[in-house]
Each structure stands twice: as structure tokens, then as C-alpha cells.
């Protein structure tokens, strides 16, 4: 089972684990920081494994801070595109069109920076309030040399987090978001694009997905467990 880490704070999770153990399951669970397994995204998920056959746990991390996959190694090879224009041979390499105001804002945003580098005339009213000063990640650009932020269902919107491209004056594309979620680069959400692309619908699927590589880590952990039991 995987879910948000906050689930551990709720009684329903405690009851679930107790029920499993009362039914003779061996249970392990932990918060998984995705970069520790080669996933180029600062996503943390709660993963629980349970087995009646014996002790089961996730395989050991494969990466650490010295070799985390970063934004550049993940999307640095993709063709440069402007906002509002899709790549001809890959319709998912598409970034939403920016308003003129947001175009000016991202041009003033530094790599790894936020709205705090803008000139006063570009600031939103919420940024001028004391309560708004704590939201430092919105309208931010990613950094080439770090993992991407957590991909959400709103990950292709410039104002929804640090979803600005490190260099190009646009938010990330659907294709870039899929790569941060470790989908194969040729993965399509619509068969042969026979239907019109619904940008918001695909973004929601991307943001809600378990990173493909995390699914693989869980699968390897189960296989290792079965090898130990039946060796």
C-alpha cells in the first residue's frame, strides 16, 4: 500500500496495521523519499508492505545525495519550445500559454528562485501581505542540479508551485512532468492521439500517479521477499 505520509497520524492507519498484525501478517512501513531510489523528484510517500510468509521490507536505497537524479539529467535533452506550442512529433511536450504579465514574471525569475526576485510592479497583492510571504515556492523556477519538486495535478501551472523551467521562459510541459514521474519517454495517455488532448485531465493523471520507478521498487522488494521464503 502507498499513500501520503500524513496518513500515519490518523487512527484509521493504526487500526489497519493492528488488523493486519492480528491476522498474522508481518508488517513494515516507512516514508520513502523518492530521490533515494533514483526518482528525480522530491516526492515522499508512505509505503507499507505486509506478508504472512515472514518479514518483508523495501529494498535498500539505491541513491544518495551524491548521485541523486536531477532536473538536467531528466529533461535537459528535450527540444526547446515556447509556451503555448506543442512539439509536432510529441504533443505532450506542450507548455500552457502564459499571460503577458506571467511572461514578464518568469523572465525575472532566477533558476531556483521565486517571485521574490520580481520588480514591485509585477508582485501580486497576496505577495505584499505578511501571510503571503511564506509561499516562497509559487512561481518558482526549478534548478538544473536538483531533483524536481513533487509533481501535483497542477504541475503544469506556473503559479502552482516551483514549476517553471530552469532556463526557458515557461512552465514545464506534460512530457517533462511524465519524466519526473519516471514514465517511459514514449508513453502516451491517448492511443495514437485519436482523441483531442485534454491538458487538465492528463496533468491530473500524471500528478496522481505513483512514480513508475517506485512501483518497480515495490515489485523488486516483493520478489526478494519471495526468493528468501522459497529458497
C-alpha positions as CSV (number, residue, x, y, z in Angstrom):
1,X,0.0,0.0,0.0
2,X,1.2,3.5,-0.7
3,X,-0.3,6.9,0.4
4,X,0.6,10.3,1.7
5,X,2.9,10.3,4.8
6,X,0.3,12.2,6.8
7,X,-1.9,9.1,6.9
8,X,0.3,7.7,9.7
9,X,-1.2,10.4,12.0
10,X,-4.7,9.1,11.7
11,X,-6.3,6.3,13.7
12,X,-7.6,4.6,10.6
13,X,-3.9,3.7,9.7
14,X,-3.2,2.5,13.2
15,X,-6.4,0.3,13.1
16,X,-5.3,-1.0,9.7
17,X,-1.9,-2.0,10.9
18,X,-3.3,-3.6,14.0
19,X,-5.8,-5.6,11.9
20,X,-3.1,-6.9,9.7
21,X,-0.9,-8.0,12.7
22,X,-3.9,-9.6,14.4
23,X,-4.4,-11.6,11.2
24,X,-0.8,-12.9,11.4
25,X,0.8,-10.5,8.8
26,X,4.3,-9.3,9.2
27,X,4.1,-5.5,8.6
28,X,6.7,-2.9,7.7
29,X,6.1,0.7,6.7
30,X,8.2,3.8,6.2
31,X,8.2,7.2,4.5
32,X,10.1,6.9,1.2
33,X,12.0,9.9,-0.2
34,X,11.8,9.2,-3.9
35,X,15.3,10.5,-4.9
36,X,16.8,7.7,-2.7
37,X,15.6,5.3,-5.4
38,X,16.7,7.2,-8.5
39,X,13.4,9.1,-8.9
40,X,14.2,12.8,-10.0
41,X,11.5,14.3,-7.8
42,X,11.4,15.4,-4.1
43,X,8.3,13.3,-3.5
44,X,7.8,11.5,-0.2
45,X,5.3,8.6,0.0
46,X,4.2,6.2,2.8
47,X,4.8,2.7,1.7
48,X,3.5,-0.4,3.6
49,X,4.3,-4.0,2.9
50,X,2.7,-7.0,4.6
51,X,3.2,-10.7,4.3
52,X,2.0,-13.9,6.1
53,X,5.1,-15.7,4.9
54,X,7.7,-13.8,7.0
55,X,9.4,-10.4,7.4
56,X,9.1,-8.1,4.4
57,X,10.6,-4.7,3.7
58,X,11.6,-2.4,0.9
59,X,14.9,-3.0,-0.8
60,X,17.7,-0.7,0.4
61,X,18.0,2.8,-1.2
62,X,20.0,2.9,-4.5
63,X,21.0,6.6,-4.4
64,X,22.1,9.3,-2.0
65,X,22.7,13.0,-2.1
66,X,25.9,12.5,-4.0
67,X,24.2,10.9,-7.0
68,X,20.5,11.9,-7.0
69,X,18.9,12.2,-10.4
70,X,18.3,15.9,-11.1
71,X,16.3,18.1,-13.4
72,X,19.0,18.3,-16.0
73,X,19.7,14.6,-16.3
74,X,15.9,14.1,-16.7
75,X,14.7,16.8,-19.1
76,X,17.9,18.5,-20.3
77,X,17.9,16.6,-23.6
78,X,14.4,17.7,-24.7
79,X,13.9,20.2,-27.5
80,X,13.4,23.8,-26.6
81,X,9.9,25.0,-27.1
82,X,8.0,28.3,-26.4
83,X,4.9,28.4,-24.2
84,X,1.6,27.5,-25.8
85,X,3.2,25.5,-28.7
86,X,3.4,21.7,-28.8
87,X,6.3,19.8,-30.4
88,X,5.0,18.4,-33.7
89,X,6.1,14.8,-33.1
90,X,5.3,14.8,-29.4
91,X,2.0,16.6,-28.5
92,X,2.7,16.0,-24.8
93,X,5.8,18.3,-25.0
94,X,3.4,21.2,-24.5
95,X,3.5,24.1,-22.0
96,X,0.5,26.2,-21.3
97,X,0.4,29.7,-22.8
98,X,1.5,32.4,-20.4
99,X,-0.3,35.7,-20.0
100,X,1.8,38.7,-20.8
101,X,2.2,39.5,-17.1
102,X,3.4,36.0,-16.2
103,X,5.8,36.1,-19.2
104,X,7.4,39.2,-17.6
105,X,7.4,37.5,-14.2
106,X,9.2,34.3,-15.3
107,X,11.8,36.4,-17.2
108,X,12.6,38.0,-13.9
109,X,12.7,34.7,-12.0
110,X,16.1,33.2,-11.4
111,X,17.0,29.5,-11.6
112,X,15.9,28.1,-8.2
113,X,14.3,31.4,-7.4
114,X,10.8,32.6,-6.8
115,X,8.6,35.8,-7.1
116,X,10.9,37.4,-4.5
117,X,13.2,38.5,-7.4
118,X,10.5,40.4,-9.3
119,X,10.2,44.1,-9.5
120,X,7.4,45.6,-7.4
121,X,5.1,46.3,-10.3
122,X,4.9,42.5,-11.0
123,X,4.1,41.4,-7.5
124,X,0.6,40.1,-6.8
125,X,-1.4,41.5,-3.9
126,X,-1.0,38.3,-2.0
127,X,2.8,38.6,-2.1
128,X,2.6,42.0,-0.5
129,X,0.7,40.7,2.6
130,X,2.5,39.2,5.5
131,X,0.7,35.9,5.2
132,X,1.8,35.6,1.5
133,X,5.5,36.0,2.2
134,X,5.7,32.4,3.4
135,X,4.6,31.0,0.0
136,X,8.1,31.2,-1.5
137,X,7.8,28.3,-4.0
138,X,5.0,29.6,-6.1
139,X,6.0,31.0,-9.5
140,X,9.4,29.5,-8.9
141,X,11.9,28.1,-11.4
142,X,13.4,24.6,-10.9
143,X,17.2,24.2,-10.5
144,X,19.1,22.1,-13.0
145,X,21.2,20.4,-10.4
146,X,18.5,19.3,-8.0
147,X,15.6,16.9,-8.2
148,X,12.3,18.4,-9.3
149,X,9.6,19.3,-6.7
150,X,6.7,17.0,-6.2
151,X,4.6,16.6,-9.3
152,X,1.0,17.5,-8.4
153,X,-2.2,17.6,-10.5
154,X,-1.5,21.3,-11.1
155,X,2.2,20.8,-12.1
156,X,2.0,22.5,-15.5
157,X,0.7,25.7,-14.0
158,X,3.4,28.3,-13.3
159,X,1.6,29.8,-10.3
160,X,1.0,26.5,-8.6
161,X,4.5,25.8,-7.3
162,X,8.1,25.7,-8.4
163,X,7.1,24.5,-11.9
164,X,9.0,27.0,-14.0
165,X,11.6,25.6,-16.4
166,X,15.1,26.3,-15.2
167,X,16.0,28.3,-18.3
168,X,13.2,28.6,-20.8
169,X,10.5,31.2,-20.1
170,X,7.6,28.8,-19.5
171,X,6.2,26.3,-17.1
172,X,7.2,22.6,-17.5
173,X,5.4,20.6,-20.2
174,X,3.3,17.5,-19.8
175,X,6.2,15.4,-21.2
176,X,8.6,16.8,-18.7
177,X,6.2,16.1,-15.9
178,X,5.9,12.5,-17.1
179,X,9.7,12.1,-17.0
180,X,9.8,13.4,-13.4
181,X,7.3,10.7,-12.6
182,X,9.6,8.2,-14.4
183,X,7.1,7.2,-17.1
184,X,8.9,6.0,-20.3
185,X,9.7,8.8,-22.6
186,X,7.4,7.5,-25.3
187,X,4.4,6.9,-23.0
188,X,1.1,8.1,-24.4
189,X,-2.0,8.7,-22.4
190,X,-4.2,8.7,-25.5
191,X,-3.9,5.9,-28.1
192,X,-2.3,7.3,-31.2
193,X,-3.9,10.6,-30.1
194,X,-7.1,9.6,-31.8
195,X,-9.0,11.9,-29.3
196,X,-8.2,15.5,-28.6
197,X,-5.8,16.1,-25.8
198,X,-7.4,17.3,-22.6
199,X,-4.5,19.0,-20.9
200,X,-6.0,19.2,-17.4
201,X,-7.1,15.6,-17.5
202,X,-3.7,14.3,-18.4
203,X,-2.0,16.6,-15.9
204,X,-4.3,15.1,-13.2
205,X,-3.3,11.5,-14.2
206,X,0.3,12.5,-14.1
207,X,0.1,14.1,-10.7
208,X,-2.0,11.3,-9.1
209,X,0.2,8.5,-10.4
210,X,2.6,6.6,-8.3
211,X,6.1,7.2,-9.8
212,X,6.7,4.2,-12.1
213,X,10.1,3.6,-10.6
214,X,8.6,3.5,-7.1
215,X,6.2,0.8,-8.3
216,X,9.2,-1.1,-9.6
217,X,11.0,-0.8,-6.2
218,X,7.9,-2.3,-4.5
219,X,7.8,-5.1,-7.1
220,X,11.5,-5.9,-6.5
221,X,11.0,-5.9,-2.8
222,X,8.2,-8.4,-3.1
223,X,10.3,-10.6,-5.4
224,X,13.2,-10.5,-3.0
225,X,10.9,-11.5,-0.2
226,X,9.6,-14.5,-2.1
227,X,13.1,-15.6,-3.0
228,X,14.1,-15.6,0.7
229,X,11.0,-17.5,1.7
230,X,11.2,-20.2,-1.0
231,X,15.0,-20.5,-1.5
